[in-house]
């Protein structure tokens, strides 16, 4: 769902759980140092787990699970997962396919009645990998009006059912929470169970995940973290969302330990068949699988997903060949966790990693910035805009919020909020003709097009 000052942190509880060997002291120190930097600079509050093979290297809580009572976060704290929920939904669909209840190649309309005619050919496969073309209901102007109220999946989907497809189904990637709410309705229709019950009985219980479930608002849930937001005057309680609305797109909760059980169960073949796991972890359009982002990085496949929902932010990643799990859960919405996750992964591999916050920036002249500002196009047609703003620069990917961007040199820009850089390419006359995006081990060249960037309205992108 959407990723929607200075204050004191009370330190959480720390544990180092050994499963088959001693943790090297220097490994633990390097991992802790990365998180400590995030605590010092960004006031990180949450829980972090890093494991390699059968050994847990770090499992520790930071900050407060409840600021009013000064209760510290710990490895047993339960956090909302936001869109990390999607991988559980995808696995549920694949389990139903293995049992002969559906085929992901089928149109979803074969199982769900009353869908718009424009959606009649949209397949389950396209919902799983965000290539359906169905608009994202959390991006509509009407969405905030329904957030506080109990809604059935069909009521949430109704916000976009009269909108045309944004593109021909299967032709491109566009993230859509609508697709995963539809998948939740599909699971309920085909299985005859609620989504809550199906995931509990078919995933959580078999894998021993006793601290995971559907985060119903009314439930009294031991060890559940309170969710917060950063405001101009400090921390505030996060806004309310009725958890019936995110449903199969973002309504689950869990702990770091349960998510490690999930990763080991999923990626070690204890839940899905080899064919289903391969389908789930195959990159399709824009490197997205089924409920997972997929990337080849430093010679290995990394899979994972982030999540953002009122009061919470999450990153859950796994490096398959090395069996490295990195799980970062925060009870402060909008927390930028991508670079911390990348740093922890690299450190677990023994690789030196430069955090975005550690990069040194230089000042560019107004003329240099004006020469860089413009519109650049991705292979799928989306635009990347670079703008001058208040003596600096911002970058914005179409459909996402704008972010400050800094110069490391005259021809290399970088972001601090996420671990990404832009390299500039110039023609013989010195004019910037293209940029290459370096992110997540991938390089994407984007040529410049003769279009002025639109006004910066910075819509929040669903996650």
C-alpha positions, 0 to 999 in steps of 0.5 A: 500500500502507499508509503505514506524532529529530532526525538529520543530512541529507547534501545531495543532488546538484542539477541544473537541466535546461533543455529549451527555455528558461532557468529564471527564478532567482526561480522556482528560488529559490521552489521550492527554498525550499519543499523546504528548509522540508520538509527543515528541519521534517520532515527530508525525504529524497528527490528532487523534480522540477518541470516546466512545459511543456518546461522542468524548473524543479527536479530535485534530491536531498535527504538520503541514499539510504543512511544507512550509506554516506552516499550522497546522493539524486540525480535518478538515485536509484530509489524504490519507488512504492507506489500510484503503481503503480496508474496504470500498471496502469490504463493497461495495462488500457486498452491491452488494451481498445484491442487488443480483448482485454477491455472494462472494462464486463465482469465480471472473472469473465469472464476470471478463474476461481474467484472467489467468487460474490459477486464475479460481477457486479463489473466491471473498471470498478469495480475500476479506480475502487475501487467494487467493494465488495471488501474491502481485503486490506492492512487485514485482521489477517492481512495482516502475517503474509503480508508477508514471504513470496512470494505469488501474486495469488490467495494475497493475494486469499484473505485477503478472498475469503470476506468479503461485499462491503462494499456493492453494487458501483458504489454508492460508493467504498472504496479497495481494494488487492485490486482492483488485485491482481486487475487485475494477475492480469487483465493476466497472464491476458489478455496471456499475460505476467507483469505485470512483462513487460507493463508493461516492454514496453508502457509503459517501453520505448516511453516510454524509461523505462530506470530503471523496473521491478518492484522484485523483492527479489532483484534487484541494482539500481544506484542503488536507495534504501534505505528507512527509517522514523522511530522514537522513537530516530531513523531505522531500516531499514524493515520487510521486504515481499516485493514479490510481494505489492503486485504491480499495486497497488504494486510498481514503482520509478522515478526523477523523470526517468522519471516525467516521461517517463511523464507527458509520454507519457501526458498528451500522447497518446503511449500511449493513445487520446484516448478511453482517456485521457479515461476514465482522467482522468474523476472518478467516485465521490469524484473518483477516475478509473482509478488517479488522483485527479482534481480541478478546482482553480483552474480547471484539472484536476489528476490524481495519486496518492500512494503509501506502502509500507515505506520509501517515500512518493510523490506524483506530480501533473500539472496538465493545462492548464498542463502542470505536473509535480510529482514528490516521492519519499521514502525515508522511509515515512510522510512527509507529502508532500501539502502540499509537492506542493500548494505546489510546484504553486502556485509553478510557477503563480506563485500564493502558497501558505501551507504548513500548517506556516506557519498560526498556531494559537490555543488553544480552551477546553475548553468550545469544543472539547467543543462542536465534538467529534462525528460528521459525515457525508460524502455517501457515508455515511462518518463524520468524527469530531472528538475532544478529546484531551490538551488538544487535538483530533484528527480521523479520517475513517472507515477512516483514521488520526486526526490532530491538528487545530488552531484558526486561529479559533473557527470554522476548524480546520486540519491540519498533516499534510495541506493541509486545513481545516474551517470550522464552521457554527453554528445560531441558538443557536451550536451547531455543526451542520455542517462544510465540508471544504476540501481540494484545491480542493473544498468538502464540507459534512458535517452533524452527526449524533447519534452519539458518536464511537467509540474511536480505534483509528486503523487505517492506511488503504491507499494 
